[in-house]
Amino acid sequence: MTPKGEWNRLGKTIAEKILSKKSGQDVRANDIVVADLDFVMGQDGTSPLAIKAFENMKAEKVFDPKRIAMVIDHSAPSPLEGVSQLHQQMRTFADQQGINFYDIGDGVCHQLVPEQGHVVPGNLVIGADSHTCTYGAINVFSTGVGSTDLAAGLISGKLWFKVPETIKFVLNGKLPPGVYSKDLILYLIGDVTADGATYMAAEYTGEAIADLSVEARFTISNMAIEMGAKCGLMEADEKTVAWVKEHSKTPFETVKADDDAIYRMIKEYDVSKLEPQIAKPHTVDNVVPLREAAGTPIQQGVIGTCTNGRIEDLRIAAGILKGNKIPHNVRLVVAPSSRQVMLQALREGLIEVFVQSGAAVVTPGCGPCVGTHNGVPSNGENVISTANRNFKGRMGNNKAFIYLGSPATVAASVLKGKITDPREFL
């Protein structure tokens, strides 16, 4: 550990504070710690391997069933016999261990974990999925791990961490109409690049963050990994506290960075003139202002995923689609991020808007994004998606081309059959 005398006059980042508390030591960036976990999560792409590792480690019981969840969301419902066997393995393990379990149709893991009240500010959380960083929007140090580390966490309730250095993003101003949190995070990733924050914690702050809803903030923290970051942290304000209390009865203490915290770098932006952004194939940091990609023909759109499948996202998209018809040569797949979100969308008439416009509304889950089913594109097709990744083969076909944008951009683009500025519809 870093000698206390060297640091006793210096403040800490959010990441340093949470890892200090959870390890019971005074730690700083680049220290190695073993820390207590508040919650552990696995999904159907990673849990079967973790269960195998759990058994190979000769474990019999998990550390605390209440602090563990497994979610079937990537291939839900199962598209293949082999996948069904893996799902059954997860169901059996969950029953034996008495852990929280979410089956097909319940939704995407990164929506469910905060929505169901499993995590609160100040927590340390691991998930065997790279976008576990999502919960940083509610002041949680959450990060993705591999299946073997997940197994270790399931058994011991602890894991080792290298305390990350932190890159601070100060986002001044407010986003203009027609520009959303997805545009903002795409812009930041384009600026920092896909490996510009590797193994660092990203801290997002400033007027632009304060102005966003908690749902919109999840979008930003979700994509921290796309700049290489270990986690994407935000301080908890009144909006955060109200949102968490609405979803969880667990008591918590928020964590704030000290004014004299040491950062690897501080990047400051004025977002008040930001335009809609597009990430072009085949990397998330291949970002341009939408006007530079405008007119690109689109054969399919996807609205959903752990990045932009929340009720706020569906409202934005439905507001553009309402009263309009998607052309016959364009498809739109809509996947609400959870059962609760789908029910709310039904109550508000949003599902009716999507269906009447010509969209296909599918089971809450990851299917269209991960490429297991629910909308695999054809060779050479262009897809505009609200997902977080556009790598070759990401949607199940490495001969397709994926563009990333906001829910508003996707809705506007499928109506025109080409990448379109959503501000035309506002």
TAWOSUL-V284228 format. One record per pair of residues at least 6 apart in sequence whose C-alpha atoms are under 8 Angstrom apart, sorted by the first residue. I is the first residue (numbers start at 1). J is the second residue. Records with the same first field share a line. If there is no record, write none. Layout:
I = J + J
This chain:
1 = 26 + 27 + 28 + 31 + 32
2 = 26 + 27 + 28 + 31
4 = 26
10 = 260 + 261 + 262
11 = 257 + 258 + 259 + 260 + 261 + 262
12 = 28 + 257 + 258 + 260 + 261 + 262
13 = 166 + 256 + 257 + 258 + 261 + 262 + 263
14 = 203 + 233 + 235 + 255 + 256 + 257
15 = 141 + 163 + 164 + 166 + 201 + 233
16 = 27 + 28 + 29 + 163 + 164
17 = 27 + 255 + 257
18 = 122 + 123 + 124 + 141 + 255
19 = 27 + 33 + 35 + 124 + 163
20 = 26 + 27 + 28
22 = 35 + 36 + 37 + 124
23 = 33 + 34 + 35 + 36
24 = 35
27 = 33 + 163
28 = 163
29 = 162 + 163 + 164 + 165
30 = 162 + 163 + 164 + 165
31 = 162 + 163
32 = 160 + 161 + 162 + 163
33 = 160 + 161 + 162 + 163
34 = 158 + 159 + 160 + 161
35 = 158 + 159 + 160 + 161
36 = 124 + 157 + 158 + 159
37 = 123 + 124 + 125 + 126 + 153 + 157 + 158 + 159
38 = 67 + 119 + 123 + 124 + 125 + 157
39 = 67 + 68 + 118 + 119 + 123 + 124 + 125 + 126
40 = 67 + 68 + 69 + 125 + 126 + 127 + 150 + 153 + 154
41 = 68 + 69 + 70 + 71 + 126 + 127 + 128 + 150
42 = 69 + 70 + 71 + 127 + 128 + 129 + 150
43 = 70 + 71 + 72 + 73 + 74 + 109 + 128 + 129
44 = 70 + 71 + 72 + 73 + 74 + 75 + 86 + 87 + 90
45 = 74
46 = 128 + 129 + 146 + 147
47 = 70 + 90 + 128 + 147
48 = 86 + 89 + 90
49 = 147 + 148
50 = 147 + 148 + 149 + 150 + 151
51 = 90 + 93 + 151
53 = 147 + 148 + 151
54 = 148 + 151 + 152 + 154 + 155
59 = 155
61 = 97 + 155
62 = 97 + 154 + 155 + 156
63 = 154 + 155 + 156 + 157
64 = 154 + 157
65 = 97 + 98 + 99 + 100
66 = 99 + 100
67 = 99 + 100 + 118
68 = 99 + 100 + 154
69 = 99 + 100 + 101 + 102
70 = 90 + 94 + 99 + 100 + 101 + 102
71 = 101 + 102 + 103 + 108 + 109
72 = 87 + 102 + 103 + 104 + 109
73 = 103 + 104 + 105 + 106 + 107 + 108 + 109 + 364 + 365 + 366 + 367
74 = 108 + 365 + 366 + 367 + 370 + 372
75 = 83 + 365 + 366 + 367 + 372 + 373
76 = 104 + 105 + 363 + 365 + 366 + 367
77 = 104 + 105 + 363
78 = 84 + 87
79 = 372 + 373
91 = 101
94 = 100 + 101
104 = 365
105 = 338 + 339 + 363 + 364 + 365
106 = 112 + 338 + 339 + 364 + 365
107 = 336 + 337 + 338 + 339 + 363 + 364 + 365
108 = 305 + 306 + 337 + 338 + 364 + 365 + 366
109 = 306
110 = 131 + 132 + 134 + 135 + 306
111 = 306 + 310 + 337 + 338
112 = 338
113 = 119
114 = 120 + 135 + 244 + 247
115 = 247
116 = 247 + 248
117 = 244 + 247 + 248 + 249 + 250
118 = 248
119 = 125 + 135 + 140 + 248
120 = 138 + 139 + 140 + 244 + 248 + 250 + 251 + 252
121 = 138 + 139 + 140 + 236 + 252 + 253 + 254 + 255
122 = 139 + 140 + 141 + 252 + 253 + 254 + 255
123 = 139 + 140 + 141 + 142
124 = 140 + 141 + 142
125 = 140 + 141 + 142 + 143
126 = 132 + 142 + 143 + 144 + 145 + 150
127 = 142 + 143 + 144 + 145 + 150
128 = 144 + 145 + 146 + 147 + 150
129 = 144 + 145 + 146
130 = 143 + 144 + 145 + 225
131 = 143 + 144 + 222 + 223 + 225
132 = 142 + 143 + 144 + 222
133 = 141 + 142 + 143 + 144 + 221 + 222 + 223 + 224 + 225 + 230 + 231 + 232
134 = 142 + 218 + 219 + 220 + 221 + 222 + 223 + 224 + 231 + 232
135 = 141 + 142 + 218 + 221 + 222 + 232
136 = 142 + 218 + 221 + 231 + 232 + 233 + 234
137 = 214 + 217 + 218 + 220 + 221 + 232 + 233 + 234 + 235
138 = 214 + 218 + 233 + 234 + 235 + 236 + 240 + 244
139 = 233 + 234 + 235 + 236 + 254 + 255
140 = 233
141 = 231 + 232 + 233
142 = 231
143 = 230 + 231
144 = 230
149 = 159
152 = 158 + 159
153 = 159
164 = 199 + 200 + 201 + 230
165 = 199 + 200 + 201 + 263 + 264
166 = 200 + 201 + 202 + 203 + 262 + 263 + 264 + 265
167 = 197 + 200 + 201 + 202 + 203 + 263 + 264 + 265 + 266 + 267
168 = 202 + 203 + 204 + 205 + 263 + 265 + 266 + 267
169 = 202 + 203 + 204 + 205 + 266 + 267 + 268 + 269
170 = 204 + 205 + 206 + 266 + 267 + 268 + 269
171 = 204 + 205 + 206 + 207 + 208 + 209 + 268 + 269 + 270 + 271
172 = 206 + 207 + 208 + 268 + 269 + 270 + 271 + 272
173 = 206 + 207 + 208 + 270 + 271 + 272
174 = 207 + 208 + 211 + 271 + 272
175 = 208 + 271 + 272 + 273 + 274
176 = 272 + 273 + 274 + 275
177 = 423
178 = 276 + 408 + 422 + 423 + 426
179 = 274 + 275 + 276
180 = 216 + 276 + 406
181 = 212 + 216 + 217 + 219 + 220 + 406
182 = 216 + 219 + 220 + 405 + 406
183 = 275 + 276 + 277 + 278 + 405 + 406
184 = 220 + 271 + 274 + 277
185 = 219 + 220 + 223
186 = 277 + 278 + 279 + 284 + 285 + 287
187 = 277 + 287 + 288
189 = 226 + 227 + 284 + 285 + 287
190 = 284 + 285 + 286 + 287 + 288
191 = 285
192 = 227
193 = 227 + 285
194 = 226 + 227 + 228 + 284 + 285
195 = 226 + 227 + 228
196 = 227 + 228
197 = 227 + 228 + 229
198 = 227 + 228 + 229 + 230
199 = 228 + 229 + 230
200 = 228 + 229 + 230 + 231
201 = 229 + 230 + 231 + 232 + 233
202 = 224 + 229 + 230 + 231 + 232 + 233
203 = 232 + 233 + 234
204 = 232 + 233 + 234
205 = 234 + 235
208 = 271
209 = 217
210 = 237
213 = 239
214 = 239 + 240 + 243
215 = 310 + 312
216 = 312
218 = 307
219 = 306 + 307 + 308
220 = 232
221 = 231 + 232 + 233
222 = 232 + 306 + 307 + 388
223 = 232 + 307 + 388
224 = 230 + 231 + 232
225 = 231 + 232
226 = 284 + 285 + 388 + 389
227 = 285
235 = 254 + 255 + 256 + 257
236 = 254 + 255 + 256
275 = 289 + 290
276 = 289 + 290 + 405 + 406 + 409 + 421
277 = 287 + 288 + 289 + 290 + 405
278 = 287 + 288 + 289 + 290 + 293 + 403 + 404 + 405
279 = 285 + 286 + 287 + 288 + 390 + 403 + 404 + 405
280 = 286 + 287 + 288 + 390 + 402 + 403 + 404
281 = 390 + 391 + 392 + 401 + 402 + 403
282 = 390 + 391 + 392 + 401 + 402
283 = 389 + 390 + 391
284 = 388 + 389 + 390 + 391 + 404
290 = 419 + 420 + 421
291 = 421
293 = 419
294 = 418 + 419 + 420 + 421
295 = 418 + 419 + 420
296 = 418 + 419
297 = 382 + 417 + 418 + 419
298 = 330 + 381 + 382 + 383 + 384 + 413 + 414 + 417 + 418 + 419
299 = 329 + 330 + 331 + 381 + 382 + 383 + 414 + 417
300 = 330 + 331 + 332 + 333 + 377 + 381 + 382 + 383 + 384 + 414
301 = 330 + 331 + 332 + 333 + 383 + 384 + 385 + 410 + 411 + 413 + 414
302 = 332 + 333 + 334 + 335 + 368 + 369 + 383 + 384 + 385 + 386 + 387 + 410
303 = 309 + 314 + 332 + 333 + 334 + 335 + 385 + 386 + 387 + 407 + 410
304 = 310 + 334 + 335 + 336 + 337 + 386 + 387
305 = 335 + 336 + 337 + 365 + 366 + 368 + 369 + 386 + 387
306 = 337 + 366 + 387
307 = 386 + 387 + 388
308 = 337 + 386 + 387 + 406 + 407
309 = 335 + 336 + 337
310 = 336 + 337 + 338 + 341
311 = 336 + 341 + 342 + 344 + 345
313 = 407
314 = 336 + 345 + 350 + 407
315 = 345 + 350
316 = 407 + 408
317 = 407 + 408 + 410 + 411
318 = 350 + 353 + 354 + 411
320 = 408 + 411 + 412 + 425 + 426
321 = 353 + 354 + 357 + 411 + 412 + 415
322 = 353 + 354 + 357
323 = 353 + 357
324 = 357 + 415
325 = 356 + 357 + 358 + 415
326 = 332 + 357 + 358 + 359 + 414 + 415 + 416
327 = 414 + 415 + 416 + 417
329 = 417
330 = 414 + 417
331 = 358 + 359 + 360 + 414
332 = 358 + 359 + 360 + 414
333 = 359 + 360 + 361 + 362 + 368 + 374 + 375
334 = 354 + 359 + 360 + 361 + 362
335 = 361 + 362 + 363 + 364 + 365 + 366 + 368
336 = 342 + 362 + 363 + 364 + 365
337 = 364 + 365
338 = 364 + 365
339 = 364
342 = 351 + 364
345 = 351
346 = 352
351 = 361
354 = 360 + 361
355 = 361
362 = 374
367 = 373 + 374 + 375
368 = 374 + 375 + 376 + 395
369 = 387 + 394 + 395
370 = 394 + 395 + 396
371 = 393 + 394 + 395 + 396 + 397
372 = 395 + 396
373 = 396
375 = 395
376 = 395 + 396 + 397
377 = 383 + 395 + 396 + 397 + 400
378 = 397 + 399 + 400
379 = 397 + 398 + 399 + 400
380 = 399 + 400 + 401
381 = 399 + 400 + 401
382 = 400 + 401 + 402 + 403
383 = 400 + 401 + 402 + 403
384 = 402 + 403 + 404 + 405 + 410 + 413 + 419
385 = 402 + 403 + 404 + 405 + 406 + 407 + 410
386 = 404 + 405 + 406 + 407 + 410
387 = 404 + 405
388 = 404
389 = 404
390 = 401 + 402 + 403 + 404
391 = 402
392 = 398 + 399 + 400 + 401
393 = 399 + 400
408 = 422
409 = 419 + 420 + 421 + 422
410 = 419
411 = 422
412 = 419 + 420 + 421 + 422 + 425
413 = 419 + 420 + 421 + 422
